[in-house]
Amino acid sequence: MPVIYGDEFRFDEYMRTITSRLELALCWTVFAPLVRSLRQRRMARSASYVYDCQRIDVLLSSIIADHEDLLS
C-alpha cells in the first residue's frame, strides 16, 4: 500500500516498506545468509555513525569548555 500524506505520495518511504517486507520474506528462504549479512553491514554502518557522532560531540564540548573565553 503506498504511503500517502495528504495529497503527497512519499516514494522513499514506500520503497523502504517494500524493502523491509521483502527482507522479512527472504529470511525464510535460501537467501537468509545473504539477508543476514546485509543487515549486519547496515547495523555496523549505523553503529559506526552513532559512535563517531558521540566522539565528535565530546571533542567539541571539550574544545568549547577549554576555549570559552575566545568564543564569547
BELHUHU-V993077 format. One record per residue. N is the residue number from 1. RES is the residue in three letters. PSI is psi in whole degrees, -180 to 180 (NA if undefined). D_FIRST is the distance of its C-alpha to the first C-alpha in Angstrom with 2 decimals. Layout:
{{N:RES:PSI:D_FIRST} {N:RES:PSI:D_FIRST}}
//
This chain:
{{1:MET:126:0.00} {2:PRO:147:3.81} {3:VAL:116:6.51} {4:ILE:127:9.05} {5:TYR:108:12.53} {6:GLY:-120:14.79} {7:ASP:4:15.01} {8:GLU:131:14.00} {9:PHE:123:11.07} {10:ARG:94:11.37} {11:PHE:-40:11.13} {12:ASP:-41:13.02} {13:GLU:-35:10.91} {14:TYR:-43:7.78} {15:MET:-37:10.44} {16:ARG:-39:11.93} {17:THR:-45:9.08} {18:ILE:-43:9.05} {19:THR:-44:12.82} {20:SER:-38:13.39} {21:ARG:-39:11.75} {22:LEU:-42:13.81} {23:GLU:-45:16.77} {24:LEU:-39:16.61} {25:ALA:-39:16.65} {26:LEU:-19:19.45} {27:CYS:-23:21.49} {28:TRP:15:22.49} {29:THR:-172:23.78} {30:VAL:-9:26.76} {31:PHE:7:24.81} {32:ALA:-43:25.00} {33:PRO:-36:27.95} {34:LEU:-45:26.18} {35:VAL:-42:23.14} {36:ARG:-45:25.70} {37:SER:-37:27.69} {38:LEU:-42:24.78} {39:ARG:-40:23.85} {40:GLN:-40:27.57} {41:ARG:-44:27.96} {42:ARG:-42:25.09} {43:MET:-39:26.62} {44:ALA:-41:30.07} {45:ARG:-43:29.11} {46:SER:-43:27.52} {47:ALA:-40:30.57} {48:SER:-42:32.90} {49:TYR:-46:31.39} {50:VAL:-43:31.69} {51:TYR:-43:35.22} {52:ASP:-41:36.25} {53:CYS:-41:35.07} {54:GLN:-43:37.09} {55:ARG:-42:40.13} {56:ILE:-39:39.96} {57:ASP:-44:39.73} {58:VAL:-43:42.82} {59:LEU:-47:44.66} {60:LEU:-38:44.03} {61:SER:-41:45.04} {62:SER:-36:48.27} {63:ILE:-44:49.01} {64:ILE:-41:48.56} {65:ALA:-38:50.77} {66:ASP:-30:53.43} {67:HIS:39:53.61} {68:GLU:-37:53.00} {69:ASP:-28:56.19} {70:LEU:-19:55.14} {71:LEU:-7:51.80} {72:SER:NA:53.20}}
//
